[in-house]
Amino acid sequence: MKVVIFGNRDFAQLAHYYLRHETAKDEWYDVVGFTVHSEFMDSAEFDGLPVEPFEDVHSVWSPDEYQMFAPINYGEPRRQQNIYDDIKQKGYKMPTYIHPSVNIPSVSSVGENCFILEDNTIQPFVTIGDNCVFWSGNHIGHHSVIDSHVMFTSHVVLSGHCKVESHSFFGVNATIRDGTTISEGTLVGMGSLVTKDTMPWWLYLGSPAAPKKQVV
């Protein structure tokens, strides 16, 4: 498929690399260029490909012929949802990238515009929404439900039967007890152990994790 990547920074460069070099044998991506809002354009080229202003991108790469991939940025879930919504309003389909090393059974499902990197284990009967990122080495337990616009960094353990609401963020080596609800906008700090349901838009730290401050 022909793909335009949203962004002109590190995440966009990583997405370009993975789409070109780390795909399953039956997948093929032709990355044709990048796009960002005009106020963030500092060059007409990025990573060897053209950059077009997002405001006019549909006139250069039509949504009838191209898809658009928008990898999330750390700690910016609301902005990322706004970007996702803007892309959908322009009529683009959005692919999901799953690294070939990921273990995901057919009875689990993943939405669009997700970015799932090396060595993630996604157990049976897991549901993942749209616009999520799973960095390397996470464990997602059976029968868990993950809403849209969620970010897992690396080596997070989400136990079975958990519910993760939208805009949540998990730091490196966080662990979530089985049956726990992670409420909307929860930030779980690195190395934290969550054993109880969380409150929306709070930062949780420690083992066991406790709410430290609101993040709204």
Secondary structure as GFF3:
##gff-version 3
##sequence-region A 1 216
A	DSSP	beta_strand	2	6	.	.	.	ID=ss1
A	DSSP	alpha_helix	10	21	.	.	.	ID=ss2
A	DSSP	beta_strand	30	36	.	.	.	ID=ss3
A	DSSP	three_ten_helix	38	40	.	.	.	ID=ss4
A	DSSP	beta_strand	45	46	.	.	.	ID=ss5
A	DSSP	beta_strand	49	53	.	.	.	ID=ss6
A	DSSP	three_ten_helix	54	56	.	.	.	ID=ss7
A	DSSP	alpha_helix	57	60	.	.	.	ID=ss8
A	DSSP	beta_strand	67	69	.	.	.	ID=ss9
A	DSSP	alpha_helix	77	89	.	.	.	ID=ss10
A	DSSP	beta_strand	97	98	.	.	.	ID=ss11
A	DSSP	beta_strand	109	110	.	.	.	ID=ss12
A	DSSP	beta_strand	115	116	.	.	.	ID=ss13
A	DSSP	beta_strand	121	122	.	.	.	ID=ss14
A	DSSP	beta_strand	127	128	.	.	.	ID=ss15
A	DSSP	beta_strand	133	134	.	.	.	ID=ss16
A	DSSP	beta_strand	139	140	.	.	.	ID=ss17
A	DSSP	beta_strand	145	146	.	.	.	ID=ss18
A	DSSP	beta_strand	151	152	.	.	.	ID=ss19
A	DSSP	beta_strand	157	158	.	.	.	ID=ss20
A	DSSP	beta_strand	163	164	.	.	.	ID=ss21
A	DSSP	beta_strand	169	170	.	.	.	ID=ss22
A	DSSP	beta_strand	175	176	.	.	.	ID=ss23
A	DSSP	beta_strand	181	182	.	.	.	ID=ss24
A	DSSP	beta_strand	187	188	.	.	.	ID=ss25
A	DSSP	beta_strand	193	194	.	.	.	ID=ss26
A	DSSP	beta_strand	202	206	.	.	.	ID=ss27
A	DSSP	beta_strand	209	214	.	.	.	ID=ss28
###
